[in-house]
Amino acid sequence: MIHKMLKILEQRGELNKEGLYVSTCGYPVGMPGSTNSIKITNKDEIEYYLNYR
């Protein structure tokens, strides 16, 4: 999910690779109230996720 989020932001020209991003997600996906994870992504992790295959 983080990889997809960062790719979309990059495609839109809205990704600041020097910044921090806070993302939330949950399982099951798309179910209101299921958020159970928080991730703070830094510069190095952004590069990792953008190059992840």
C-alpha distance matrix in Angstrom:
0.0 3.8 5.5 5.2 6.1 8.7 9.9 10.7 12.4 14.2 15.4 16.7 18.5 17.1 15.5 17.9 17.3 19.9 18.4 16.4 13.3 12.7 9.5 9.7 7.9 9.9 11.1 12.5 9.9 12.2 14.9 16.5 17.2 14.6 12.9 13.5 11.4 11.9 10.9 13.3 12.4 15.7 17.2 17.1 13.5 12.6 14.9 13.5 9.9 11.6 13.9 11.7 12.7
3.8 0.0 3.8 5.4 5.0 6.1 8.5 9.9 10.6 12.2 14.2 15.5 16.5 14.9 12.7 14.6 13.8 16.2 14.8 12.8 10.0 10.1 7.7 9.2 9.0 11.8 13.8 15.5 13.1 15.1 17.6 18.7 18.9 16.6 14.1 14.4 11.5 10.8 8.7 10.3 8.9 12.0 13.4 13.5 10.0 9.0 11.6 10.6 7.2 9.2 11.9 10.4 12.4
5.5 3.8 0.0 3.8 5.5 5.3 6.2 8.7 10.1 10.5 12.3 14.4 15.4 14.6 12.3 14.5 13.3 16.3 15.7 14.5 12.2 13.2 11.2 13.0 12.5 15.0 16.5 17.9 15.3 17.3 20.2 21.6 22.3 19.8 17.6 17.9 15.1 14.5 12.1 13.1 10.8 13.1 13.5 13.1 10.0 8.4 9.9 8.9 5.0 6.1 8.6 7.3 9.1
5.2 5.4 3.8 0.0 3.8 5.5 5.1 6.2 8.7 9.8 10.6 12.4 14.3 13.7 12.4 15.3 14.9 18.1 17.3 16.3 13.5 14.3 11.8 13.1 12.3 14.7 15.9 16.8 13.7 15.1 18.4 19.9 21.1 19.0 17.3 18.3 16.0 15.7 14.0 15.3 13.4 15.9 16.3 16.5 13.5 11.3 12.9 12.4 8.6 8.6 11.2 10.1 10.9
6.1 5.0 5.5 3.8 0.0 3.8 5.5 5.3 6.3 8.7 10.1 10.8 12.5 11.0 9.9 12.8 13.0 16.0 14.6 13.5 10.4 11.2 8.9 10.8 10.9 14.0 16.0 17.1 13.9 14.7 17.8 18.6 19.6 18.0 15.8 17.1 14.7 13.7 12.2 13.0 11.5 14.1 14.8 15.8 13.0 10.5 12.9 13.2 9.6 9.6 13.0 12.5 14.1
8.7 6.1 5.3 5.5 3.8 0.0 3.8 5.4 5.1 6.1 8.6 9.9 10.5 9.3 7.1 9.8 9.5 12.8 12.0 11.6 9.4 11.3 10.2 13.0 13.7 17.0 19.2 20.5 17.5 18.5 21.5 22.1 22.9 21.2 18.6 19.5 16.7 15.1 12.7 12.5 10.0 11.8 11.7 12.8 10.5 7.4 9.6 10.6 7.5 6.7 10.5 11.0 13.2
9.9 8.5 6.2 5.1 5.5 3.8 0.0 3.8 5.5 5.0 6.1 8.6 9.8 10.0 8.6 11.8 11.4 15.1 15.0 15.1 13.1 15.1 13.7 16.1 16.2 19.1 20.8 21.8 18.5 19.4 22.8 23.8 25.1 23.4 21.2 22.3 19.7 18.5 16.2 16.3 13.6 15.0 14.3 15.0 13.0 9.8 10.7 11.6 8.6 6.5 9.6 10.4 11.7
10.7 9.9 8.7 6.2 5.3 5.4 3.8 0.0 3.8 5.4 5.1 6.3 8.7 8.6 8.6 12.3 13.1 16.6 15.9 16.0 13.6 15.2 13.6 15.7 15.8 18.8 20.6 21.2 17.7 17.8 21.3 22.0 23.7 22.4 20.5 22.2 20.0 18.8 17.2 17.4 15.3 17.0 16.6 17.9 15.9 12.6 14.0 15.2 12.0 10.2 13.4 14.0 15.0
12.4 10.6 10.1 8.7 6.3 5.1 5.5 3.8 0.0 3.8 5.5 5.2 6.2 5.1 5.1 8.8 10.3 13.5 12.6 13.2 11.1 13.3 12.5 15.3 16.3 19.7 22.0 23.0 19.6 19.6 22.8 23.0 24.2 23.3 20.8 22.4 19.9 18.1 16.2 15.7 13.6 14.8 14.4 16.4 14.8 11.2 13.1 15.0 12.3 10.5 14.2 15.3 17.1
14.2 12.2 10.5 9.8 8.7 6.1 5.0 5.4 3.8 0.0 3.8 5.4 5.1 5.9 4.9 8.3 9.0 12.6 12.9 14.2 12.9 15.7 15.3 18.3 19.2 22.5 24.7 25.7 22.4 22.7 26.0 26.5 27.7 26.4 24.0 25.2 22.5 20.6 18.2 17.3 14.5 15.0 13.6 15.3 14.3 10.5 11.3 13.6 11.6 8.8 12.1 14.0 15.8
15.4 14.2 12.3 10.6 10.1 8.6 6.1 5.1 5.5 3.8 0.0 3.8 5.5 7.6 8.3 11.8 12.7 16.3 16.6 17.8 16.2 18.6 17.8 20.3 20.8 23.8 25.6 26.3 22.7 22.7 26.2 26.9 28.6 27.5 25.4 27.1 24.7 23.1 21.1 20.6 18.0 18.7 17.4 18.9 17.7 14.0 14.5 16.5 14.1 11.2 13.9 15.6 16.6
16.7 15.5 14.4 12.4 10.8 9.9 8.6 6.3 5.2 5.4 3.8 0.0 3.8 5.4 7.7 11.2 13.2 16.4 16.1 17.4 15.8 18.0 17.4 19.9 20.8 24.0 26.1 26.7 23.0 22.5 25.9 26.0 27.8 27.2 25.0 27.0 24.8 23.1 21.4 20.7 18.6 19.4 18.3 20.4 19.3 15.6 16.7 18.9 16.5 14.0 17.1 18.8 20.0
18.5 16.5 15.4 14.3 12.5 10.5 9.8 8.7 6.2 5.1 5.5 3.8 0.0 3.8 5.8 8.5 10.7 13.6 13.9 15.9 15.0 17.9 18.0 21.0 22.4 25.8 28.2 29.1 25.6 25.3 28.5 28.5 29.9 29.2 26.7 28.4 25.8 23.6 21.5 20.2 17.8 17.9 16.3 18.7 18.3 14.5 15.3 18.2 16.4 13.7 16.8 19.0 20.7
17.1 14.9 14.6 13.7 11.0 9.3 10.0 8.6 5.1 5.9 7.6 5.4 3.8 0.0 3.8 6.5 9.5 11.9 11.2 12.9 11.9 14.6 15.0 18.1 19.9 23.4 26.1 27.2 23.8 23.5 26.4 26.0 27.1 26.6 23.9 25.6 23.1 20.6 18.7 17.3 15.3 15.6 14.7 17.5 16.8 13.2 15.0 17.7 15.8 13.8 17.3 19.2 21.3
15.5 12.7 12.3 12.4 9.9 7.1 8.6 8.6 5.1 4.9 8.3 7.7 5.8 3.8 0.0 3.8 5.9 8.8 8.5 10.2 9.5 12.7 13.4 16.9 18.7 22.4 25.1 26.5 23.3 23.6 26.5 26.3 27.0 26.1 23.1 24.2 21.3 18.8 16.3 14.6 12.1 12.1 11.0 13.7 13.2 9.5 11.3 14.2 12.6 10.9 14.4 16.3 18.9
17.9 14.6 14.5 15.3 12.8 9.8 11.8 12.3 8.8 8.3 11.8 11.2 8.5 6.5 3.8 0.0 3.8 5.4 5.5 8.3 9.1 12.7 14.4 18.1 20.5 24.2 27.1 28.8 25.9 26.3 28.9 28.5 28.7 27.9 24.6 25.4 22.2 19.2 16.5 14.0 11.6 10.5 9.0 12.3 12.6 9.5 11.1 14.4 13.8 12.4 15.6 17.8 20.8
17.3 13.8 13.3 14.9 13.0 9.5 11.4 13.1 10.3 9.0 12.7 13.2 10.7 9.5 5.9 3.8 0.0 3.8 5.6 8.1 9.4 13.1 14.8 18.5 20.6 24.2 27.0 28.8 26.1 27.1 29.7 29.6 29.7 28.3 25.1 25.3 21.9 19.0 15.8 13.2 10.1 8.3 5.9 8.8 9.6 6.6 7.7 11.1 11.3 10.0 12.8 15.2 18.5
19.9 16.2 16.3 18.1 16.0 12.8 15.1 16.6 13.5 12.6 16.3 16.4 13.6 11.9 8.8 5.4 3.8 0.0 3.8 7.0 9.7 13.4 15.9 19.6 22.2 25.8 28.8 30.9 28.4 29.4 31.6 31.2 30.9 29.7 26.2 26.2 22.7 19.5 16.3 13.1 10.4 7.7 5.4 9.0 10.6 8.8 9.9 13.2 13.9 13.3 15.8 18.1 21.6
18.4 14.8 15.7 17.3 14.6 12.0 15.0 15.9 12.6 12.9 16.6 16.1 13.9 11.2 8.5 5.5 5.6 3.8 0.0 3.8 6.6 10.1 12.9 16.6 19.5 23.2 26.4 28.5 26.1 26.9 28.9 28.1 27.7 26.8 23.2 23.3 20.0 16.5 13.7 10.4 8.6 6.7 6.4 10.2 10.8 9.1 11.5 14.2 14.2 14.2 17.2 18.9 22.3
16.4 12.8 14.5 16.3 13.5 11.6 15.1 16.0 13.2 14.2 17.8 17.4 15.9 12.9 10.2 8.3 8.1 7.0 3.8 0.0 3.8 6.8 9.9 13.5 16.5 20.1 23.3 25.6 23.5 24.5 26.2 25.4 24.7 23.6 19.9 19.8 16.4 12.9 10.2 6.8 5.7 4.9 6.8 10.1 9.6 8.7 12.0 13.7 13.4 14.3 17.3 18.3 21.8
13.3 10.0 12.2 13.5 10.4 9.4 13.1 13.6 11.1 12.9 16.2 15.8 15.0 11.9 9.5 9.1 9.4 9.7 6.6 3.8 0.0 3.8 6.3 10.0 13.0 16.7 20.0 22.1 19.9 20.7 22.5 21.8 21.2 20.2 16.6 16.9 13.7 10.3 8.0 5.6 5.1 6.8 9.1 11.7 10.0 8.8 12.5 13.7 12.3 13.5 16.8 17.2 20.4
12.7 10.1 13.2 14.3 11.2 11.3 15.1 15.2 13.3 15.7 18.6 18.0 17.9 14.6 12.7 12.7 13.1 13.4 10.1 6.8 3.8 0.0 3.8 6.9 10.3 13.8 17.3 19.6 17.7 18.5 19.8 18.9 17.9 17.0 13.3 13.5 10.5 7.0 5.7 4.5 6.4 9.1 12.2 14.2 12.0 11.5 15.3 15.8 14.1 15.8 19.1 18.8 21.7
9.5 7.7 11.2 11.8 8.9 10.2 13.7 13.6 12.5 15.3 17.8 17.4 18.0 15.0 13.4 14.4 14.8 15.9 12.9 9.9 6.3 3.8 0.0 3.8 6.8 10.4 13.9 16.0 13.9 14.9 16.3 15.8 15.2 13.9 10.4 11.0 8.2 5.7 5.3 6.5 7.9 11.4 14.2 15.7 12.8 12.1 15.8 15.8 13.3 15.2 18.4 17.5 20.0
9.7 9.2 13.0 13.1 10.8 13.0 16.1 15.7 15.3 18.3 20.3 19.9 21.0 18.1 16.9 18.1 18.5 19.6 16.6 13.5 10.0 6.9 3.8 0.0 3.8 7.1 10.7 12.8 11.3 12.3 13.1 12.5 11.6 10.2 6.6 7.6 5.6 4.5 6.4 9.0 11.0 14.7 17.7 18.8 15.6 15.3 18.9 18.4 15.7 17.8 20.8 19.4 21.5
7.9 9.0 12.5 12.3 10.9 13.7 16.2 15.8 16.3 19.2 20.8 20.8 22.4 19.9 18.7 20.5 20.6 22.2 19.5 16.5 13.0 10.3 6.8 3.8 0.0 3.7 7.2 9.2 7.7 9.4 10.3 10.7 10.2 7.9 5.2 6.4 5.4 6.7 8.5 11.8 13.3 17.1 19.8 20.5 17.0 16.7 20.0 18.9 15.8 18.1 20.8 18.8 20.3
9.9 11.8 15.0 14.7 14.0 17.0 19.1 18.8 19.7 22.5 23.8 24.0 25.8 23.4 22.4 24.2 24.2 25.8 23.2 20.1 16.7 13.8 10.4 7.1 3.7 0.0 3.7 6.0 5.9 8.2 8.2 9.1 8.3 5.1 3.9 4.9 6.0 8.9 11.3 14.8 16.5 20.3 23.1 23.5 19.8 19.9 23.0 21.5 18.5 20.9 23.2 20.8 21.8
11.1 13.8 16.5 15.9 16.0 19.2 20.8 20.6 22.0 24.7 25.6 26.1 28.2 26.1 25.1 27.1 27.0 28.8 26.4 23.3 20.0 17.3 13.9 10.7 7.2 3.7 0.0 3.0 4.8 7.9 7.5 9.8 9.5 5.8 6.8 7.3 8.9 12.2 14.3 18.0 19.4 23.2 25.8 25.8 22.0 22.3 25.0 23.1 20.0 22.5 24.4 21.6 22.0
12.5 15.5 17.9 16.8 17.1 20.5 21.8 21.2 23.0 25.7 26.3 26.7 29.1 27.2 26.5 28.8 28.8 30.9 28.5 25.6 22.1 19.6 16.0 12.8 9.2 6.0 3.0 0.0 3.8 6.4 5.9 9.0 9.6 6.4 8.6 9.8 11.7 14.9 17.0 20.6 21.8 25.6 28.1 28.1 24.3 24.3 26.9 25.1 21.8 24.0 25.9 23.0 23.1
9.9 13.1 15.3 13.7 13.9 17.5 18.5 17.7 19.6 22.4 22.7 23.0 25.6 23.8 23.3 25.9 26.1 28.4 26.1 23.5 19.9 17.7 13.9 11.3 7.7 5.9 4.8 3.8 0.0 3.8 5.6 8.5 10.0 7.5 8.7 10.7 11.7 14.2 15.9 19.2 20.1 23.8 26.1 26.3 22.6 22.1 24.7 23.2 19.7 21.5 23.6 21.1 21.2
12.2 15.1 17.3 15.1 14.7 18.5 19.4 17.8 19.6 22.7 22.7 22.5 25.3 23.5 23.6 26.3 27.1 29.4 26.9 24.5 20.7 18.5 14.9 12.3 9.4 8.2 7.9 6.4 3.8 0.0 3.8 6.3 9.1 8.1 9.5 12.5 13.9 15.9 17.8 20.9 21.8 25.5 27.7 28.4 24.8 23.8 26.6 25.6 22.0 23.3 25.8 23.6 23.7
14.9 17.6 20.2 18.4 17.8 21.5 22.8 21.3 22.8 26.0 26.2 25.9 28.5 26.4 26.5 28.9 29.7 31.6 28.9 26.2 22.5 19.8 16.3 13.1 10.3 8.2 7.5 5.9 5.6 3.8 0.0 3.8 6.3 5.8 8.5 11.4 13.8 16.2 18.8 22.0 23.5 27.3 29.8 30.5 26.9 26.3 29.2 28.0 24.6 26.3 28.7 26.4 26.6
16.5 18.7 21.6 19.9 18.6 22.1 23.8 22.0 23.0 26.5 26.9 26.0 28.5 26.0 26.3 28.5 29.6 31.2 28.1 25.4 21.8 18.9 15.8 12.5 10.7 9.1 9.8 9.0 8.5 6.3 3.8 0.0 3.8 5.6 7.7 11.1 13.7 15.6 18.6 21.5 23.4 27.1 29.8 30.9 27.5 26.8 30.0 29.2 25.8 27.5 30.2 28.2 28.9
17.2 18.9 22.3 21.1 19.6 22.9 25.1 23.7 24.2 27.7 28.6 27.8 29.9 27.1 27.0 28.7 29.7 30.9 27.7 24.7 21.2 17.9 15.2 11.6 10.2 8.3 9.5 9.6 10.0 9.1 6.3 3.8 0.0 3.8 5.7 8.6 11.7 13.8 17.2 20.1 22.5 26.2 29.2 30.2 26.9 26.6 30.0 29.0 26.0 28.0 30.8 28.7 29.6
14.6 16.6 19.8 19.0 18.0 21.2 23.4 22.4 23.3 26.4 27.5 27.2 29.2 26.6 26.1 27.9 28.3 29.7 26.8 23.6 20.2 17.0 13.9 10.2 7.9 5.1 5.8 6.4 7.5 8.1 5.8 5.6 3.8 0.0 3.8 6.1 9.2 12.0 15.2 18.5 20.7 24.5 27.5 28.1 24.6 24.6 27.8 26.4 23.4 25.7 28.2 25.8 26.7
12.9 14.1 17.6 17.3 15.8 18.6 21.2 20.5 20.8 24.0 25.4 25.0 26.7 23.9 23.1 24.6 25.1 26.2 23.2 19.9 16.6 13.3 10.4 6.6 5.2 3.9 6.8 8.6 8.7 9.5 8.5 7.7 5.7 3.8 0.0 3.8 6.1 8.3 11.6 14.8 17.2 20.9 24.0 24.8 21.4 21.5 24.8 23.7 20.9 23.2 25.9 23.8 25.1
13.5 14.4 17.9 18.3 17.1 19.5 22.3 22.2 22.4 25.2 27.1 27.0 28.4 25.6 24.2 25.4 25.3 26.2 23.3 19.8 16.9 13.5 11.0 7.6 6.4 4.9 7.3 9.8 10.7 12.5 11.4 11.1 8.6 6.1 3.8 0.0 3.8 7.0 10.4 13.8 16.4 20.1 23.4 23.8 20.4 21.1 24.4 22.9 20.4 23.3 25.6 23.3 24.8
11.4 11.5 15.1 16.0 14.7 16.7 19.7 20.0 19.9 22.5 24.7 24.8 25.8 23.1 21.3 22.2 21.9 22.7 20.0 16.4 13.7 10.5 8.2 5.6 5.4 6.0 8.9 11.7 11.7 13.9 13.8 13.7 11.7 9.2 6.1 3.8 0.0 3.8 6.7 10.3 12.7 16.3 19.7 20.0 16.6 17.5 20.8 19.3 17.1 20.0 22.3 20.2 22.1
11.9 10.8 14.5 15.7 13.7 15.1 18.5 18.8 18.1 20.6 23.1 23.1 23.6 20.6 18.8 19.2 19.0 19.5 16.5 12.9 10.3 7.0 5.7 4.5 6.7 8.9 12.2 14.9 14.2 15.9 16.2 15.6 13.8 12.0 8.3 7.0 3.8 0.0 3.8 6.9 9.8 13.3 16.8 17.5 14.5 15.2 18.8 17.8 15.9 18.7 21.3 19.7 22.2
10.9 8.7 12.1 14.0 12.2 12.7 16.2 17.2 16.2 18.2 21.1 21.4 21.5 18.7 16.3 16.5 15.8 16.3 13.7 10.2 8.0 5.7 5.3 6.4 8.5 11.3 14.3 17.0 15.9 17.8 18.8 18.6 17.2 15.2 11.6 10.4 6.7 3.8 0.0 3.8 6.2 9.7 13.1 13.7 10.7 11.7 15.1 14.3 12.6 15.5 18.0 16.8 19.6
13.3 10.3 13.1 15.3 13.0 12.5 16.3 17.4 15.7 17.3 20.6 20.7 20.2 17.3 14.6 14.0 13.2 13.1 10.4 6.8 5.6 4.5 6.5 9.0 11.8 14.8 18.0 20.6 19.2 20.9 22.0 21.5 20.1 18.5 14.8 13.8 10.3 6.9 3.8 0.0 3.8 6.6 10.3 11.5 9.3 10.1 13.7 13.6 12.7 15.2 17.8 17.3 20.5
12.4 8.9 10.8 13.4 11.5 10.0 13.6 15.3 13.6 14.5 18.0 18.6 17.8 15.3 12.1 11.6 10.1 10.4 8.6 5.7 5.1 6.4 7.9 11.0 13.3 16.5 19.4 21.8 20.1 21.8 23.5 23.4 22.5 20.7 17.2 16.4 12.7 9.8 6.2 3.8 0.0 3.8 7.0 8.1 5.8 6.4 9.9 10.1 9.4 11.7 14.3 14.3 17.7
15.7 12.0 13.1 15.9 14.1 11.8 15.0 17.0 14.8 15.0 18.7 19.4 17.9 15.6 12.1 10.5 8.3 7.7 6.7 4.9 6.8 9.1 11.4 14.7 17.1 20.3 23.2 25.6 23.8 25.5 27.3 27.1 26.2 24.5 20.9 20.1 16.3 13.3 9.7 6.6 3.8 0.0 3.8 5.7 5.3 6.1 8.9 10.0 10.5 12.2 14.4 15.2 18.9
17.2 13.4 13.5 16.3 14.8 11.7 14.3 16.6 14.4 13.6 17.4 18.3 16.3 14.7 11.0 9.0 5.9 5.4 6.4 6.8 9.1 12.2 14.2 17.7 19.8 23.1 25.8 28.1 26.1 27.7 29.8 29.8 29.2 27.5 24.0 23.4 19.7 16.8 13.1 10.3 7.0 3.8 0.0 3.8 5.5 5.2 6.5 8.8 10.1 10.8 12.7 14.4 18.1
17.1 13.5 13.1 16.5 15.8 12.8 15.0 17.9 16.4 15.3 18.9 20.4 18.7 17.5 13.7 12.3 8.8 9.0 10.2 10.1 11.7 14.2 15.7 18.8 20.5 23.5 25.8 28.1 26.3 28.4 30.5 30.9 30.2 28.1 24.8 23.8 20.0 17.5 13.7 11.5 8.1 5.7 3.8 0.0 3.8 5.4 5.3 6.3 8.8 10.1 11.0 12.4 16.1
13.5 10.0 10.0 13.5 13.0 10.5 13.0 15.9 14.8 14.3 17.7 19.3 18.3 16.8 13.2 12.6 9.6 10.6 10.8 9.6 10.0 12.0 12.8 15.6 17.0 19.8 22.0 24.3 22.6 24.8 26.9 27.5 26.9 24.6 21.4 20.4 16.6 14.5 10.7 9.3 5.8 5.3 5.5 3.8 0.0 3.8 5.4 4.9 6.1 8.5 9.8 10.2 14.0
12.6 9.0 8.4 11.3 10.5 7.4 9.8 12.6 11.2 10.5 14.0 15.6 14.5 13.2 9.5 9.5 6.6 8.8 9.1 8.7 8.8 11.5 12.1 15.3 16.7 19.9 22.3 24.3 22.1 23.8 26.3 26.8 26.6 24.6 21.5 21.1 17.5 15.2 11.7 10.1 6.4 6.1 5.2 5.4 3.8 0.0 3.8 5.4 5.3 6.1 8.6 9.9 13.5
14.9 11.6 9.9 12.9 12.9 9.6 10.7 14.0 13.1 11.3 14.5 16.7 15.3 15.0 11.3 11.1 7.7 9.9 11.5 12.0 12.5 15.3 15.8 18.9 20.0 23.0 25.0 26.9 24.7 26.6 29.2 30.0 30.0 27.8 24.8 24.4 20.8 18.8 15.1 13.7 9.9 8.9 6.5 5.3 5.4 3.8 0.0 3.8 5.6 5.2 6.2 8.5 12.1
13.5 10.6 8.9 12.4 13.2 10.6 11.6 15.2 15.0 13.6 16.5 18.9 18.2 17.7 14.2 14.4 11.1 13.2 14.2 13.7 13.7 15.8 15.8 18.4 18.9 21.5 23.1 25.1 23.2 25.6 28.0 29.2 29.0 26.4 23.7 22.9 19.3 17.8 14.3 13.6 10.1 10.0 8.8 6.3 4.9 5.4 3.8 0.0 3.8 5.6 5.4 6.0 9.8
9.9 7.2 5.0 8.6 9.6 7.5 8.6 12.0 12.3 11.6 14.1 16.5 16.4 15.8 12.6 13.8 11.3 13.9 14.2 13.4 12.3 14.1 13.3 15.7 15.8 18.5 20.0 21.8 19.7 22.0 24.6 25.8 26.0 23.4 20.9 20.4 17.1 15.9 12.6 12.7 9.4 10.5 10.1 8.8 6.1 5.3 5.6 3.8 0.0 3.8 5.4 4.9 8.5
11.6 9.2 6.1 8.6 9.6 6.7 6.5 10.2 10.5 8.8 11.2 14.0 13.7 13.8 10.9 12.4 10.0 13.3 14.2 14.3 13.5 15.8 15.2 17.8 18.1 20.9 22.5 24.0 21.5 23.3 26.3 27.5 28.0 25.7 23.2 23.3 20.0 18.7 15.5 15.2 11.7 12.2 10.8 10.1 8.5 6.1 5.2 5.6 3.8 0.0 3.8 5.6 8.5
13.9 11.9 8.6 11.2 13.0 10.5 9.6 13.4 14.2 12.1 13.9 17.1 16.8 17.3 14.4 15.6 12.8 15.8 17.2 17.3 16.8 19.1 18.4 20.8 20.8 23.2 24.4 25.9 23.6 25.8 28.7 30.2 30.8 28.2 25.9 25.6 22.3 21.3 18.0 17.8 14.3 14.4 12.7 11.0 9.8 8.6 6.2 5.4 5.4 3.8 0.0 3.8 6.4
11.7 10.4 7.3 10.1 12.5 11.0 10.4 14.0 15.3 14.0 15.6 18.8 19.0 19.2 16.3 17.8 15.2 18.1 18.9 18.3 17.2 18.8 17.5 19.4 18.8 20.8 21.6 23.0 21.1 23.6 26.4 28.2 28.7 25.8 23.8 23.3 20.2 19.7 16.8 17.3 14.3 15.2 14.4 12.4 10.2 9.9 8.5 6.0 4.9 5.6 3.8 0.0 3.8
12.7 12.4 9.1 10.9 14.1 13.2 11.7 15.0 17.1 15.8 16.6 20.0 20.7 21.3 18.9 20.8 18.5 21.6 22.3 21.8 20.4 21.7 20.0 21.5 20.3 21.8 22.0 23.1 21.2 23.7 26.6 28.9 29.6 26.7 25.1 24.8 22.1 22.2 19.6 20.5 17.7 18.9 18.1 16.1 14.0 13.5 12.1 9.8 8.5 8.5 6.4 3.8 0.0
